[in-house]
Amino acid sequence: MQEFIPTKNCVLLELIMKEMNYSSTNKGRKAIKAGYVKVNGKLVVIPSTKLDKGDKVVFFDKPQPLPVQKVKNLPFVIVHEDEEILAFEKPAGLLTASPDRKRKTAFSITKAWMLGRNPALKEVFFINKLPKDASGIVVVAKNAATRVRLQGSWNRFEKKYYVIAEGQYPEDGTIGKPIKDKKIEKQIFPYRNILQGRNYGLLKVEMLKEAFSELFSSMESLGHKIPGYSRRGKANNPLGRLAFHFFSVTIPNEKGEETIIKTPVPREFLNLVKMNRA
């Protein structure tokens, strides 16, 4: 921890650049936004904050926690909770999480609610992310040890997703093709067609490593576009969101006992496919 007292009126970023000997303004901005600085005892995350002569500025060795704004009611559906984790259903159109701690995200809302509900919790941690326009399960760890264990094993857990794509599909199959180059890691995605319409199929896709863009691009390159997604040009978007939903994950505890967390098929997915049934 280091303390500085400006000898004249100035801007916070200018003071931090000077006192911390940063080589670029970008580094100074990142440090301030990350929560390393307090001015007169209050956390300040805006680099352009004006300082008066004699203000007390403290630069900490690690980011300081932002004040938690209590959330009375959690606006998401909780699909599972135990002593180690809470899992909720993220709606489409909301970021899962962001490095900008002032930005409103599904995780920041859930964190504020969890800490406000249980003051004994000192911190919580998100385990997985989803694309902004997708929906589905987000898991939050209630302690650092659980975070390390789950994030370290996440790509080995069984995970399943609902996805709608254009075209006709066999009952079972795979998406993606194996490649011979061992330096390039590429997944093969097993799927089951659970509902077929005239224009769309509703697929249940398995994915270990969360290679969302790889799955979406593979399907698009095969001519099976996903509503709400396009690598180039304008996407067909009858749902007003990405037709992708994370609905199931199997999480073993330290004893090897498995917890299966699931959500139902989004109603709008079923309606779209049924509306276009042959």
Order of alpha helices (4+ residues) and beta strands (2+ residues): beta-beta-alpha-alpha-beta-beta-beta-beta-beta-beta-alpha-beta-beta-alpha-beta-beta-beta-beta-alpha-beta-beta-alpha
